Amino acid sequence: MSSFNRALKCRECGREYAIAPIFSCEFCFGPLEVAYDYDAIREAATRDAIEAGPNTLWRYAPFLPCDPAFKVDLGTGFTPLLRADRLAKAIGLDTLWIKNDTVNPTWSFKDRVVSVAIAKAREFGFDAIACASTGNLANSVAAHAAGAGMDCFVFIPDDLERGKVVGSAIYDPHLVTVRGSYDDVNRLCTELSMQFNWAFVNINVRPYYAEGSRSLGYEIAEQLGWRAPDHIVAPMASGSMFTKIWKGLKEFHQVGLIEKPHTKMSGAQATGCSPIATAFANDTLNFVPQKPNTIAKSLAIGNPADGYYALKQMEETGGGAEMATDPEIVDGIKLLAETEGIFAETAGGVTIACLKKLVASGFIKRDEETVAIISGGGLKTIEAVMDEVVEPLHIQPSVNAFIEARAAREAQRGQPVTA
C-alpha cells in the first residue's frame, strides 16, 4: 500500500506543491503541511481494519504520509492510556487519563515523528538522516538510523542531561554538541541542510515528520472507545505535537471514525521558556521569543516554529495554557510517580504541574474527562530530581540494624513506626 498524501500545502497562502523534501512556500515562506486524499483514507481506514492492525502507530498507516514498505518499525506507538484515579483525586478531577509515551522504544513521543520521517527519507532515497535536537529527538533518530543501517548526524546543545547524551551515543551516530541553545543548533542545521544531501527530520522533511504526532490523537480516540475526551493537556516546545493531536482528532471525524470532537486543547510550558503560554496570558497570538532558562530542556525552544498555530488552536477549541516553575516541575514529576507509578522526565513534570494549576483555577472543570500527555521517561533527566528524592537507609546486614535505622527515620519525620 502506498501512502494517500497527495500534495504539500502552504499553511498560510494555500498554494500546493508536489511531494518532495521541501518545507517552506516559495511565495510567502509559510510552512508546508501534507494534504491527503481523505476519500481514499475513508475506504481504507475502517474501525475493523485499524483494530486488526499491529499494536504500533502503523495500525494507522493509511493516515501516514509515507509508504509503509519503507518503515523502520521499532515498536513505536499504541502506548497505554491509563486511568489515573489517585492523581485525579489529588488534584480535583473526576476522570483523568494518562497517555503514557514513556514506554516508546527510546522512551519518548519522538519515536512517533521519527518513525514517519525515516520512512519518508528512505522513500525519497536519502542515505543519511540528521536532526537538531534537545535530546529526545537525537535519541530516536540515532536508534532508527541504526535500525535502518543509515548514516546518522545528530546536533545537540552542549548542556544537555547526561542521560540524553548517552542515549544517543550508544547507537554510534555522528554526535555533535554545539555551544549554544537549541535555537542556535537549529539555525546551524538549517544551513547544513543546504550544504549536504541529508534528510534533516525537523527541517527539510519536517512536513512529514510532524505528521507522526497525529497518532497520539488517533490512539486516544480509539482507546477511549472511538470518542474524543473533553480536555487534553500536552507539553509544548515548538508547538507541533500540540497542534497535531487536535488535527488527528479532526481527521478521525472527517473520515467517519468518531463523532465531531469538542475537545479543549490546553498547553503546558516551563516558566523559564514559555513564549506560547506567555502570549496566551497576554491575550495575543503574537509570541515573543525567549532565551531558555529551565530544567525542562526538552521544552527549551525559545522561538517555537508552531507557536502561532498552537495559540490559534487554543482559540479554536476553547483551551488555554499554563506555565510551571522549576520547583513546580519537580513536584509534578514526584506527584505523578507517587500516585500513578509513572516516572516522567521534566516535560512530564511540566504537564502535571500545569494540569494541577488549570484544575485549581477552575479552567478545567472537575467533571471534564481529561487526558494528560506524558511525553518522555524520567531516567533521561534524573539530575532534575536526584536531590529531591528519599535518601536510602544505610545499614549493616542485621534485623536490629534495620529496625533501629527505620525508627530513627520515622522519628525524624515525626511519624510512628508501624509493623
GUDOMAR-633409 format. One line per 5 residues: number of its first residue (from 1); their letters; for each residue z, y, x of C-alpha. Coordinates in steps of 0.001 Angstrom, whole numbers, plus 500000, padded with zeros to 6 digits. Example, Ala and Ser with C-alpha at 12.3 -4.5 7.8 and 13.67 -1.06 7.14 Angstrom:
// GUDOMAR-633409
1) AS) 507800:495500:512300 ~ 507140:498940:513670
This chain:
// GUDOMAR-633409
1) MSSFN) 500000:500000:500000 ~ 499042:503396:501380 ~ 501044:506491:500507 ~ 500489:508707:497479 ~ 500660:512018:499362
6) RALKC) 497508:513963:498526 ~ 497898:517235:500467 ~ 500209:519693:502178 ~ 501044:522751:500088 ~ 502486:526091:501161
11) RECGR) 505849:526712:499512 ~ 505095:530447:499383 ~ 501431:531053:498513 ~ 500483:527599:497211 ~ 497470:527059:499489
16) EYAIA) 496736:523418:500199 ~ 495852:521697:503455 ~ 494683:518238:504404 ~ 497327:515720:505517 ~ 497843:516471:509222
21) PIFSC) 500638:517128:511760 ~ 500980:520816:510854 ~ 503941:522666:509398 ~ 503057:526268:508512 ~ 500495:528071:506390
26) EFCFG) 497691:529759:508335 ~ 497517:532521:505715 ~ 501144:533557:505088 ~ 503019:531460:507667 ~ 505088:529886:504888
31) PLEVA) 506432:526340:505330 ~ 504293:523438:504198 ~ 505534:520703:501880 ~ 503986:517405:500857 ~ 502226:517297:497474
36) YDYDA) 501939:513957:495671 ~ 499875:512156:493059 ~ 502691:511663:490559 ~ 500481:509851:488045 ~ 499855:507141:490641
41) IREAA) 503554:507048:491563 ~ 504468:506645:487878 ~ 502346:503483:487753 ~ 503730:502024:490991 ~ 507418:503001:490798
46) TRDAI) 508891:501401:487702 ~ 512595:500652:487460 ~ 511863:496921:487751 ~ 509694:497417:490851 ~ 512317:499573:492548
51) EAGPN) 515168:497176:491749 ~ 513125:494285:493177 ~ 512581:496146:496445 ~ 514533:495960:499706 ~ 518084:497314:499941
56) TLWRY) 516868:500219:502063 ~ 515138:503502:501366 ~ 511847:501582:501475 ~ 512527:500433:497899 ~ 511213:503941:497087
61) APFLP) 508051:503538:499192 ~ 505704:504989:496525 ~ 507619:508284:496780 ~ 507488:508472:500592 ~ 504707:510386:502405
66) CDPAF) 503783:507592:504795 ~ 502065:504228:504771 ~ 504794:501530:504799 ~ 502612:499497:507161 ~ 503800:501855:509916
71) KVDLG) 507504:501751:509085 ~ 510297:501064:511565 ~ 512979:499637:509291 ~ 516415:499555:510946 ~ 518099:499105:507558
76) TGFTP) 518394:502742:506524 ~ 519419:503847:503065 ~ 520715:502396:499809 ~ 524157:503242:501136 ~ 527238:502785:498924
81) LLRAD) 528071:505148:496088 ~ 531826:504680:495879 ~ 534105:505756:493056 ~ 536825:507845:494721 ~ 539711:507778:492237
86) RLAKA) 542507:508537:494716 ~ 540686:511521:496203 ~ 539724:512699:492710 ~ 543381:512668:491660 ~ 544419:514519:494812
91) IGLDT) 542009:517418:494216 ~ 541986:517508:490406 ~ 538838:515736:489197 ~ 538451:513029:486567 ~ 535397:511365:488115
96) LWIKN) 534351:511639:491749 ~ 531860:509563:493722 ~ 531364:509463:497485 ~ 527825:508869:498752 ~ 528737:507182:501996
101) DTVNP) 525968:507729:504542 ~ 528320:506919:507422 ~ 527048:503333:507217 ~ 523424:504030:508148 ~ 522141:502400:511378
106) TWSFK) 523111:505329:513622 ~ 525920:506393:511277 ~ 524347:509464:509668 ~ 521889:510507:506974 ~ 519440:511494:509720
111) DRVVS) 518215:507904:509715 ~ 516600:508712:506371 ~ 514453:511541:507651 ~ 513637:509831:510945 ~ 512553:506620:509193
116) VAIAK) 509918:508646:507383 ~ 508993:510842:510348 ~ 508434:507989:512786 ~ 506312:506085:510265 ~ 504149:509177:509804
121) AREFG) 503994:509789:513568 ~ 502727:506244:514094 ~ 500267:506689:511243 ~ 498923:509838:512954 ~ 498614:507902:516225
126) FDAIA) 501255:509685:518304 ~ 502642:507609:521166 ~ 505723:509769:521777 ~ 508364:511146:519439 ~ 510692:514073:520090
131) CASTG) 513223:516377:518444 ~ 515547:519335:518722 ~ 518977:518225:517578 ~ 522660:518997:517152 ~ 523371:515316:517852
136) NLANS) 522886:513094:514832 ~ 519118:513546:514779 ~ 518930:512807:518501 ~ 520814:509538:517949 ~ 518462:508497:515183
141) VAAHA) 515236:509488:516924 ~ 516272:507638:520081 ~ 517182:504497:518116 ~ 513997:504459:516044 ~ 511840:505138:519098
146) AGAGM) 513464:502173:520807 ~ 512783:500032:517750 ~ 509140:501122:517746 ~ 508639:500917:521504 ~ 507678:504607:521630
151) DCFVF) 508328:507109:524372 ~ 511094:509486:523305 ~ 512226:513007:524242 ~ 515380:514490:522712 ~ 516645:518006:523353
156) IPDDL) 520244:518947:522549 ~ 522663:521825:523231 ~ 524815:521185:526299 ~ 528138:521448:524437 ~ 527818:518512:522042
161) ERGKV) 530565:515982:521382 ~ 530531:513158:523916 ~ 530077:510532:521223 ~ 526795:512066:520152 ~ 525526:512370:523720
166) VGSAI) 526293:508714:524452 ~ 524936:507799:521011 ~ 521529:508999:522171 ~ 521679:507990:525836 ~ 522339:504319:525029
171) YDPHL) 518758:503945:523781 ~ 517378:505274:527098 ~ 515316:508229:525880 ~ 514363:511236:527979 ~ 517551:513129:527138
176) VTVRG) 517581:516862:527892 ~ 520589:519171:527479 ~ 519801:522854:527061 ~ 522132:525747:527881 ~ 522333:527483:524540
181) SYDDV) 522733:526958:520810 ~ 520691:524736:518537 ~ 518519:527721:517671 ~ 517698:528102:521383 ~ 516853:524399:521583
186) NRLCT) 514658:524619:518508 ~ 512714:527587:519891 ~ 512113:525701:523130 ~ 510880:522622:521272 ~ 508543:524723:519140
191) ELSMQ) 506952:525979:522357 ~ 506815:522460:523796 ~ 505119:521165:520652 ~ 502194:523442:521513 ~ 502036:522064:525058
196) FNWAF) 502425:518317:524524 ~ 500856:515905:522079 ~ 504228:514614:520857 ~ 505486:514155:517328 ~ 508427:516581:517111
201) VNINV) 510050:515236:513962 ~ 511563:518548:512848 ~ 508629:520731:513933 ~ 505030:519501:513726 ~ 505830:516573:511417
206) RPYYA) 508639:518411:509606 ~ 506891:518414:506189 ~ 507027:514597:506186 ~ 510372:514256:507963 ~ 512161:516450:505420
211) EGSRS) 510989:514238:502553 ~ 513255:511395:503680 ~ 516318:513202:502285 ~ 514924:512846:498756 ~ 516038:509222:498933
216) LGYEI) 519639:510422:498542 ~ 518744:511783:495123 ~ 516890:508610:494174 ~ 519799:506392:495198 ~ 522429:508448:493414
221) AEQLG) 520437:508316:490170 ~ 519757:504578:490429 ~ 523325:503713:491444 ~ 524722:505700:488506 ~ 522645:503570:486138
226) WRAPD) 519462:505670:486126 ~ 521000:509052:485409 ~ 521978:512219:487263 ~ 525577:513428:487768 ~ 526959:516768:486594
231) HIVAP) 527538:518161:490084 ~ 526609:517331:493676 ~ 528316:518864:496722 ~ 526445:518491:500009 ~ 526789:519927:503511
236) MASGS) 524210:522475:504659 ~ 522832:523100:508137 ~ 519146:524018:507817 ~ 519496:523584:504047 ~ 516717:520990:503937
241) MFTKI) 518735:517951:502847 ~ 520448:520035:500178 ~ 517129:521058:498620 ~ 515540:517616:498877 ~ 518315:515849:496951
246) WKGLK) 517524:518053:493963 ~ 513796:517515:494453 ~ 514403:513761:494325 ~ 516244:514010:491013 ~ 513480:516153:489525
251) EFHQV) 510802:513712:490712 ~ 512597:510783:489100 ~ 512485:512701:485827 ~ 508838:513668:486357 ~ 507749:510029:486575
256) GLIEK) 509974:508935:483695 ~ 512733:507098:485526 ~ 515605:509316:484332 ~ 516213:511975:481714 ~ 515950:515612:482755
261) PHTKM) 518711:516309:485297 ~ 521161:519137:484686 ~ 522968:518657:487968 ~ 524592:521688:489556 ~ 523936:521738:493305
266) SGAQA) 526661:523252:495486 ~ 526523:523581:499258 ~ 529226:523363:501922 ~ 529277:525177:505257 ~ 531739:525850:508048
271) TGCSP) 533117:529386:508149 ~ 532036:529581:511792 ~ 528402:529026:510820 ~ 527887:529985:507197 ~ 524746:532069:506750
276) IATAF) 523845:530411:503432 ~ 527347:530363:501945 ~ 527933:533957:503052 ~ 524712:535069:501353 ~ 525801:533290:498164
281) ANDTL) 529193:535020:498317 ~ 527381:538347:498715 ~ 525119:537562:495741 ~ 521899:537808:497722 ~ 519002:535488:498556
286) NFVPQ) 518628:537105:501983 ~ 520870:535424:504521 ~ 521767:536981:507870 ~ 521517:534645:510901 ~ 524805:533920:512645
291) KPNTI) 525911:532787:516085 ~ 527681:529436:515506 ~ 531359:529071:516381 ~ 532721:525953:514696 ~ 533841:522406:515402
296) AKSLA) 531222:521264:512858 ~ 528448:521197:515445 ~ 526126:519108:513281 ~ 526023:522047:510852 ~ 525777:524725:513542
301) IGNPA) 522359:526150:512691 ~ 522704:529910:512603 ~ 519162:530596:511363 ~ 518555:527919:508702 ~ 514886:527185:508005
306) DGYYA) 515536:526341:504362 ~ 518325:528838:503743 ~ 516342:530885:501225 ~ 515281:527777:499308 ~ 518862:526498:499248
311) LKQME) 520006:529788:497734 ~ 517186:529689:495177 ~ 518249:526162:494238 ~ 521836:527254:493665 ~ 520475:529936:491366
316) ETGGG) 518201:527452:489565 ~ 520869:524807:488996 ~ 523932:526977:488422 ~ 525504:525666:491594 ~ 527267:527557:494333
321) AEMAT) 528567:527448:497884 ~ 531826:527409:499783 ~ 532887:527524:503408 ~ 535733:525907:505367 ~ 537649:526965:508459
326) DPEIV) 538112:524578:511379 ~ 541671:523611:510318 ~ 540433:523034:506766 ~ 537633:520817:508137 ~ 540183:518657:509967
331) DGIKL) 542318:518467:506825 ~ 539231:517404:504860 ~ 538468:514594:507307 ~ 542058:513361:507099 ~ 542226:513640:503301
336) LAETE) 539081:511536:502840 ~ 540316:508941:505333 ~ 543831:508725:503873 ~ 542714:508492:500228 ~ 539465:506506:500413
341) GIFAE) 539394:504786:503796 ~ 536258:506627:504973 ~ 536249:508264:508415 ~ 533761:511129:508332 ~ 532525:513407:511078
346) TAGGV) 533145:517138:510885 ~ 530297:517701:508399 ~ 532099:515356:506004 ~ 535289:517340:506530 ~ 533348:520457:505551
351) TIACL) 532119:518767:502365 ~ 535588:517614:501293 ~ 537273:520916:502173 ~ 534669:522876:500222 ~ 534776:520427:497307
356) KKLVA) 538528:520935:497142 ~ 538066:524721:497065 ~ 535357:524557:494406 ~ 537640:522497:492169 ~ 540704:524669:492825
361) SGFIK) 538773:527820:491909 ~ 537530:526272:488678 ~ 533886:526436:489778 ~ 533747:522661:489387 ~ 535469:521696:486153
366) RDEET) 537850:518737:486006 ~ 535585:516807:483611 ~ 532384:517281:485650 ~ 531229:513990:487159 ~ 530770:514944:490806
371) VAIIS) 529133:513309:493826 ~ 530140:514365:497361 ~ 527692:513634:500182 ~ 529377:512297:503336 ~ 526585:512525:505858
376) GGGLK) 527942:511043:509091 ~ 530592:508840:510680 ~ 533773:510112:512314 ~ 533600:508211:515611 ~ 530939:510717:516647
381) TIEAV) 533388:513627:516523 ~ 536776:512229:517478 ~ 537505:515375:519510 ~ 537996:517239:516236 ~ 540912:515089:515077
386) MDEVV) 542331:513308:518115 ~ 545207:515783:518451 ~ 545937:515716:514704 ~ 546455:512004:514084 ~ 549676:510000:514298
391) EPLHI) 550792:509080:517810 ~ 551301:505294:518134 ~ 554769:503813:518618 ~ 555081:502678:522230 ~ 557449:499696:522515
396) QPSVN) 558432:496716:524577 ~ 557349:493329:523109 ~ 560514:492633:521101 ~ 561600:492846:517464 ~ 564561:495065:518310
401) AFIEA) 562314:497472:520192 ~ 560064:497771:517143 ~ 562979:498281:514738 ~ 564547:500958:516938 ~ 561275:502795:517509
406) RAARE) 560425:502696:513839 ~ 563857:504007:512858 ~ 563541:506838:515356 ~ 560112:507770:513999 ~ 561263:507771:510394
411) AQRGQ) 564371:509783:511277 ~ 562136:512309:512963 ~ 560109:512554:509758 ~ 563247:512696:507613 ~ 562312:509519:505749
416) PVTA) 564456:506447:505018 ~ 563491:503174:506666 ~ 562397:500531:504160 ~ 561638:496871:504731
